[in-house]
Amino acid sequence: MQYDFSVALQKNSIDIDEFIDTYTSCISFGDTQEHRPTYKYYKKIFTIFKREFQKKELLEVFEELAHFKLSREIPYIVVSNEVYGLENFIIANICTAELSSDELINSMKLFKSINNKIAQIYLTEYLDVLINRNNIRQSSLSDLVERNIIQHYESHLIWLSALARHIKNRDTSNFPELDPSYCKFGIWLKNEAKMIIQNNSKYNSIINVHKNLHTFAHKIYTILEKEEYHILITYLEKCELMSLSIGTELALLDQILINKKISKDSLTGALNRNALKAVFENQYELSLATSNPFVLAMCDLDYFKIINDKHGHIAGDKVLKLFVDTVKKNIRNSDIIIRYGGEEFVIMLPALSKEKGFQVLDNLRKSFSQVELAYEGSLIKATVSIGMVEIKPEESFKHSFLDEYIMIADKNLYMVKAAGRNSVHSH
């Protein structure tokens, strides 16, 4: 079929630079090396639109553009928005030129084909990446120091990989279980999990997410043979996000169980330092399996020696206990505080980004600076300096990681002390 929108487009000048600035904001601002290839592709596209053309010719250019975007790790949703922006521009011009309704319908069908072609390219890449990521996640789970609730998540990673392979092969036979009550994870969730997960709201939340995950899998099954790639990629992304959400909830519940088992420092109630290595390794593997960052922080009570010298060691011990109690009031049950030595503590915040972790740590810092210890007629106040680091696991655990991240957090702690103390720092 021949397409011809030249009459509509000749009435309005096309400013490629304006289009790129409006609809391709993902490209680095002012970076000519990044900007020029995009300009090249859209110049070809606009040139084609100004004359008669075949759909195949236009799709070939968009295919090149999609591969370029993929090479720059630009998400599908961003590229899709560019296409919708171009579609709006073309349709607006067709309407202004008062062309026939047939031409309007043809243009809409054309852009659906364009978006579907781009989605097919992105979906093919995404399927390979997802299967590979799930292999890494499964490997991380098998390497855990301690496996409790999280071990049941592995069955759903296997299920999700099977779903990805069926999409890749366009195969509806022997499809992964679509009923959430009968997949391996669903059976566990319906039976044993009820007794293990004591928090009803958490349990119901996991049930609902799991049910929705299977609903989207069923939607994938019904359209798999129709080759609606733009819909498939959206549904599969939702499946992965919901799968990770389940994994995150189970990992946090697991961490609570682990925290209860580990021996505590008799003075402060924080976990003992001898647990640090195992706890860190476990947290690293859990984060890798669930694609979540976590935060590690080094805390040092400011001028603690002065408190000891002025009020005595018993008062100092009470201040240490007060700090740990304040921390526990400001963190979740799944978070971890370990006495590192003397007046130094390590805090780990699972499934939190740098920004949210900073908020938590700064709130507990403020809380501690506001509490007072009444001791032998004196009111003792103290502050804390905190150096933090966000950890985003991307490779298998190495034993050197703990020392490396402790060193980074310690450097950030030093920056706080050099700047006057009683603050949180992260580079």
C-alpha positions as CSV (number, residue, x, y, z in Angstrom):
1,M,0.0,0.0,0.0
2,Q,1.2,3.5,-0.9
3,Y,1.0,6.3,1.7
4,D,1.0,10.0,0.9
5,F,0.7,12.7,3.5
6,S,2.7,15.2,1.5
7,V,-0.3,17.5,0.8
8,A,-1.0,17.8,4.6
9,L,2.6,18.3,5.5
10,Q,3.4,20.9,2.8
11,K,1.0,23.3,4.4
12,N,3.1,23.3,7.6
13,S,6.8,23.5,7.8
14,I,8.5,20.7,9.8
15,D,11.0,21.8,12.4
16,I,13.1,18.7,13.2
17,D,15.0,20.4,16.0
18,E,11.7,21.5,17.6
19,F,10.4,17.9,17.4
20,I,13.5,16.4,18.9
21,D,13.6,19.0,21.7
22,T,9.9,18.3,22.5
23,Y,9.7,14.5,22.2
24,T,13.2,13.2,22.7
25,S,14.2,14.7,26.0
26,C,15.9,11.4,27.0
27,I,18.9,12.4,24.9
28,S,21.6,14.1,26.9
29,F,21.2,17.9,26.7
30,G,23.9,19.7,24.8
31,D,25.6,16.4,23.9
32,T,26.1,16.7,20.1
33,Q,27.5,13.1,19.9
34,E,24.2,11.8,21.3
35,H,22.0,14.4,19.5
36,R,23.3,13.9,16.0
37,P,22.3,10.2,15.4
38,T,18.7,11.0,16.6
39,Y,18.6,13.9,14.2
40,K,19.9,11.7,11.4
41,Y,17.1,9.1,11.9
42,Y,14.3,11.7,12.2
43,K,15.5,13.6,9.1
44,K,15.1,10.3,7.2
45,I,11.7,9.8,8.6
46,F,10.5,13.3,7.8
47,T,11.9,13.1,4.3
48,I,9.9,9.9,3.7
49,F,6.7,11.5,5.1
50,K,7.0,14.4,2.5
51,R,6.5,12.0,-0.4
52,E,4.8,8.8,-1.4
53,F,6.2,5.8,0.4
54,Q,5.6,2.2,1.3
55,K,5.2,1.1,4.9
56,K,8.2,-1.3,4.7
57,E,10.5,1.6,3.9
58,L,9.4,3.6,6.9
59,L,9.5,0.6,9.2
60,E,13.1,-0.1,8.2
61,V,14.2,3.4,9.5
62,F,12.3,3.0,12.7
63,E,13.9,-0.4,13.2
64,E,17.3,1.2,12.9
65,L,16.2,3.9,15.4
66,A,15.0,1.3,17.8
67,H,18.3,-0.6,17.7
68,F,20.1,2.7,18.3
69,K,17.9,3.5,21.3
70,L,18.5,0.0,22.7
71,S,22.3,0.5,22.4
72,R,21.9,3.6,24.5
73,E,19.8,1.7,27.1
74,I,16.8,4.1,26.5
75,P,13.6,2.5,27.8
76,Y,10.8,1.4,25.5
77,I,8.3,3.7,27.1
78,V,10.4,6.7,26.1
79,V,10.8,5.6,22.5
80,S,7.1,4.8,22.4
81,N,6.3,8.3,23.5
82,E,8.4,9.7,20.7
83,V,6.4,7.7,18.2
84,Y,3.1,8.9,19.8
85,G,4.5,12.5,19.5
86,L,5.2,12.1,15.8
87,E,1.8,10.5,15.3
88,N,0.0,13.4,17.0
89,F,2.0,15.8,14.7
90,I,1.0,14.0,11.5
91,I,-2.6,13.6,12.5
92,A,-2.9,17.2,13.5
93,N,-1.6,18.2,10.1
94,I,-4.0,15.8,8.3
95,C,-6.9,17.3,10.2
96,T,-5.8,20.9,9.4
97,A,-5.5,20.0,5.7
98,E,-9.0,18.5,5.9
99,L,-8.0,15.3,4.2
100,S,-10.3,12.3,4.1
101,S,-11.2,10.1,7.0
102,D,-9.7,7.2,5.2
103,E,-6.3,8.9,5.3
104,L,-6.7,9.6,9.0
105,I,-7.5,5.9,9.6
106,N,-4.6,4.8,7.5
107,S,-2.2,7.0,9.4
108,M,-3.4,5.6,12.7
109,K,-2.9,2.0,11.4
110,L,0.5,2.9,10.1
111,F,1.6,4.3,13.5
112,K,0.3,1.2,15.3
113,S,2.5,-0.9,13.0
114,I,5.5,1.4,13.7
115,N,5.0,1.1,17.5
116,N,4.5,-2.7,17.3
117,K,7.7,-3.1,15.2
118,I,9.7,-1.1,17.9
119,A,8.0,-3.1,20.6
120,Q,9.0,-6.4,18.9
121,I,12.6,-5.3,18.9
122,Y,12.5,-4.2,22.5
123,L,10.6,-7.4,23.6
124,T,13.1,-9.7,21.9
125,E,15.9,-8.0,23.9
126,Y,13.9,-7.8,27.1
127,L,13.1,-11.5,27.1
128,D,16.8,-12.5,26.9
129,V,17.7,-10.0,29.6
130,L,14.8,-11.2,31.9
131,I,15.8,-14.9,31.6
132,N,19.4,-14.0,32.3
133,R,18.4,-11.8,35.3
134,N,16.3,-14.6,36.7
135,N,19.1,-17.0,36.4
136,I,21.3,-14.6,38.5
137,R,18.4,-14.2,41.0
138,Q,18.0,-17.9,41.4
139,S,21.8,-18.3,41.8
140,S,21.7,-15.6,44.5
141,L,19.0,-17.4,46.4
142,S,20.9,-20.7,46.3
143,D,24.0,-18.8,47.7
144,L,22.2,-17.4,50.7
145,V,23.8,-18.0,54.1
146,E,20.3,-18.7,55.5
147,R,17.1,-19.5,53.6
148,N,13.7,-19.2,55.3
149,I,10.6,-17.7,53.7
150,I,12.6,-16.4,50.7
151,Q,13.3,-20.0,49.4
152,H,9.7,-20.2,48.3
153,Y,10.2,-17.2,46.0
154,E,12.6,-19.3,43.8
155,S,9.6,-21.3,42.5
156,H,8.1,-18.1,41.1
157,L,11.3,-17.0,39.5
158,I,11.3,-20.4,37.7
159,W,7.7,-19.7,36.7
160,L,8.5,-16.2,35.4
161,S,11.4,-17.6,33.3
162,A,9.1,-20.2,31.8
163,L,6.6,-17.5,31.0
164,A,9.4,-15.5,29.2
165,R,10.5,-18.5,27.2
166,H,6.9,-19.2,26.1
167,I,6.6,-15.6,24.9
168,K,9.9,-15.8,23.1
169,N,8.8,-19.0,21.3
170,R,5.2,-17.8,20.8
171,D,4.2,-21.1,22.4
172,T,0.8,-21.5,24.1
173,S,1.2,-25.2,24.7
174,N,2.2,-26.4,28.2
175,F,1.9,-22.8,29.4
176,P,3.0,-21.9,32.9
177,E,0.2,-22.3,35.5
178,L,-2.2,-19.4,35.1
179,D,-4.3,-20.1,38.2
180,P,-2.6,-18.4,41.2
181,S,-4.0,-21.0,43.5
182,Y,-2.3,-23.9,41.7
183,C,1.2,-22.7,40.9
184,K,3.9,-24.0,43.3
185,F,4.2,-20.7,45.1
186,G,0.4,-20.2,45.3
187,I,0.0,-23.6,47.0
188,W,2.6,-22.7,49.6
189,L,0.9,-19.3,50.0
190,K,-2.5,-20.8,50.6
191,N,-1.3,-23.3,53.2
192,E,2.0,-23.0,55.1
193,A,2.4,-19.3,54.6
194,K,-0.7,-18.5,56.6
195,M,1.0,-19.9,59.7
196,I,4.4,-18.3,59.0
197,I,3.4,-14.8,57.9
198,Q,1.9,-13.4,61.1
199,N,1.1,-9.9,59.7
200,N,-2.3,-10.2,58.1
201,S,-2.0,-7.0,56.0
202,K,1.4,-8.2,54.6
203,Y,-0.1,-11.6,53.9
204,N,-3.1,-10.2,52.1
205,S,-0.9,-7.8,50.2
206,I,1.2,-10.7,48.9
207,I,-1.9,-12.7,48.0
208,N,-3.3,-9.7,45.9
209,V,0.0,-9.0,44.1
210,H,0.4,-12.7,43.3
211,K,-3.2,-12.8,42.0
212,N,-2.6,-9.7,39.8
213,L,0.6,-11.2,38.5
214,H,-1.3,-14.3,37.3
215,T,-4.0,-12.1,35.8
216,F,-1.5,-10.4,33.6
217,A,0.0,-13.7,32.7
218,H,-3.4,-14.8,31.5
219,K,-3.7,-11.7,29.4
220,I,-0.4,-12.6,27.8
221,Y,-1.7,-16.1,27.0
222,T,-4.8,-14.7,25.3
223,I,-2.9,-12.4,22.9
224,L,0.3,-14.3,22.5
225,E,-0.5,-15.6,19.0
226,K,-1.9,-12.2,17.9
227,E,1.6,-10.6,17.9
228,E,0.5,-7.5,19.8
229,Y,4.1,-6.8,20.8
230,H,3.4,-3.4,22.3
231,I,0.9,-4.9,24.7
232,L,3.0,-8.0,25.4
233,I,6.0,-5.9,26.6
234,T,3.8,-3.8,28.9
235,Y,2.2,-6.9,30.5
236,L,5.5,-8.7,30.9
237,E,7.1,-5.7,32.5
238,K,4.1,-5.6,35.0
239,C,4.7,-9.3,35.7
240,E,8.4,-8.8,36.5
241,L,7.7,-5.8,38.7
242,M,5.0,-7.7,40.7
243,S,7.3,-10.7,41.0
244,L,10.0,-8.5,42.4
245,S,7.5,-6.9,44.8
246,I,6.7,-10.4,46.1
247,G,10.4,-11.2,46.5
248,T,11.0,-7.9,48.3
249,E,8.2,-8.6,50.8
250,L,9.4,-12.1,51.5
251,A,13.0,-10.9,51.8
252,L,12.0,-8.3,54.5
253,L,10.0,-11.0,56.4
254,D,13.0,-13.3,56.1
255,Q,15.3,-10.6,57.6
256,I,13.0,-10.2,60.6
257,L,13.3,-13.9,61.3
258,I,17.1,-13.8,60.9
259,N,17.3,-10.8,63.3
260,K,15.5,-12.7,66.0
261,K,17.9,-15.6,65.8
262,I,21.2,-13.7,65.9
263,S,22.7,-13.1,69.3
264,K,22.5,-9.6,70.8
265,D,25.1,-7.4,72.4
266,S,24.2,-7.7,76.1
267,L,24.8,-4.0,76.8
268,T,22.9,-2.3,74.0
269,G,20.6,-4.9,72.5
270,A,22.1,-4.4,69.0
271,L,23.3,-7.4,67.1
272,N,26.8,-8.6,67.8
273,R,29.6,-7.7,65.4
274,N,30.5,-11.4,64.8
275,A,27.2,-11.6,62.9
276,L,28.1,-8.7,60.5
277,K,29.8,-10.8,57.8
278,A,27.0,-13.3,57.5
279,V,24.2,-10.7,57.8
280,F,25.9,-8.5,55.1
281,E,26.4,-11.5,52.7
282,N,22.8,-12.6,53.2
283,Q,21.5,-9.0,52.6
284,Y,23.7,-8.7,49.5
285,E,22.3,-11.9,48.0
286,L,18.7,-11.0,48.8
287,S,19.2,-7.6,47.2
288,L,20.7,-9.2,44.1
289,A,17.8,-11.7,43.9
290,T,15.1,-9.0,44.2
291,S,16.9,-6.3,42.2
292,N,16.7,-3.9,45.2
293,P,19.4,-1.5,46.5
294,F,20.1,-1.4,50.2
295,V,21.9,1.1,52.5
296,L,24.8,0.5,54.7
297,A,25.7,3.2,57.3
298,M,28.5,3.7,59.8
299,C,27.5,5.6,62.9
300,D,29.8,7.2,65.5
301,L,28.5,8.9,68.7
302,D,30.1,12.4,68.8
303,Y,32.5,13.3,71.6
304,F,31.7,10.1,73.4
305,K,35.0,10.1,75.4
306,I,34.0,13.4,76.9
307,I,30.7,11.9,78.2
308,N,32.7,9.0,79.7
309,D,35.3,11.3,81.3
310,K,32.7,13.8,82.7
311,H,29.9,11.4,83.8
312,G,31.6,8.0,84.1
313,H,31.4,4.8,82.1
314,I,28.0,3.7,83.5
315,A,26.5,6.9,82.0
316,G,28.4,6.2,78.8
317,D,26.9,2.7,78.7
318,K,23.4,4.2,79.2
319,V,24.0,6.6,76.3
320,L,24.9,3.7,74.0
321,K,21.7,1.9,75.0
322,L,19.7,5.1,74.5
323,F,21.1,5.4,71.0
324,V,20.2,1.8,70.0
325,D,16.7,2.3,71.5
326,T,16.3,5.5,69.5
327,V,17.4,3.8,66.3
328,K,15.0,0.9,66.8
329,K,12.1,3.4,67.1
330,N,13.0,4.9,63.8
331,I,13.7,1.8,61.6
332,R,11.6,-1.2,60.5
333,N,11.7,-4.6,62.1
334,S,13.6,-5.9,59.0
335,D,16.3,-3.2,59.4
336,I,19.5,-4.1,61.1
337,I,21.7,-2.4,63.7
338,I,25.0,-4.0,64.8
339,R,27.4,-2.8,67.4
340,Y,30.7,-2.5,65.5
341,G,32.9,-1.6,68.5
342,G,32.9,1.0,71.3
343,E,30.6,3.8,70.3
344,E,30.5,2.8,66.6
345,F,27.5,1.0,65.0
346,V,26.6,-0.3,61.6
347,I,23.1,0.1,60.2
348,M,21.7,-1.8,57.2
349,L,18.4,-0.8,55.6
350,P,17.2,-3.5,53.1
351,A,15.2,-2.5,50.0
352,L,15.8,1.2,50.3
353,S,17.3,3.7,47.8
354,K,19.9,6.3,48.7
355,E,17.3,9.0,49.0
356,K,14.9,7.1,51.2
357,G,17.8,5.7,53.3
358,F,19.1,9.2,53.8
359,Q,15.7,10.3,55.1
360,V,15.5,7.4,57.6
361,L,19.1,8.0,58.9
362,D,18.6,11.8,59.1
363,N,15.3,11.3,61.0
364,L,17.0,9.0,63.6
365,R,19.9,11.4,63.9
366,K,17.5,14.2,64.7
367,S,15.6,12.0,67.1
368,F,18.7,11.1,69.0
369,S,19.9,14.7,69.2
370,Q,16.6,15.6,70.9
371,V,16.5,12.9,73.6
372,E,18.0,13.4,77.1
373,L,19.4,10.9,79.6
374,A,18.7,11.7,83.2
375,Y,21.7,10.5,85.3
376,E,22.7,11.4,88.8
377,G,21.1,14.8,88.7
378,S,22.4,15.6,85.2
379,L,20.7,15.7,81.8
380,I,23.1,14.2,79.2
381,K,22.5,14.9,75.5
382,A,24.6,13.4,72.6
383,T,24.6,13.5,68.9
384,V,25.7,11.1,66.2
385,S,27.6,11.4,62.9
386,I,26.7,9.0,60.1
387,G,28.4,8.0,56.8
388,M,26.3,6.0,54.4
389,V,26.6,4.2,51.1
390,E,23.9,2.8,48.7
391,I,24.7,-0.7,47.5
392,K,23.2,-1.9,44.2
393,P,24.2,-5.5,43.7
394,E,24.9,-6.3,40.1
395,E,27.4,-9.2,40.4
396,S,27.8,-12.3,42.5
397,F,29.0,-11.8,46.1
398,K,32.7,-11.5,46.9
399,H,34.1,-11.7,50.4
400,S,36.0,-8.4,49.8
401,F,32.7,-6.5,49.3
402,L,32.1,-6.0,53.0
403,D,35.4,-4.3,53.7
404,E,35.1,-2.2,50.6
405,Y,31.7,-0.9,51.5
406,I,32.6,-0.4,55.1
407,M,35.6,1.7,53.9
408,I,33.3,3.9,51.7
409,A,30.9,4.4,54.6
410,D,33.8,5.2,56.9
411,K,35.1,7.8,54.5
412,N,31.7,9.5,54.4
413,L,31.6,9.4,58.2
414,Y,35.0,11.1,58.3
415,M,33.6,13.8,56.0
416,V,30.8,14.4,58.5
417,K,33.3,14.7,61.4
418,A,35.5,17.1,59.4
419,A,32.4,19.3,58.6
420,G,31.4,19.6,62.3
421,R,29.6,16.3,63.1
422,N,25.9,15.6,63.9
423,S,25.0,15.0,60.2
424,V,24.6,12.3,57.5
425,H,26.8,12.2,54.5
426,S,26.8,10.1,51.3
427,H,28.7,10.8,48.1
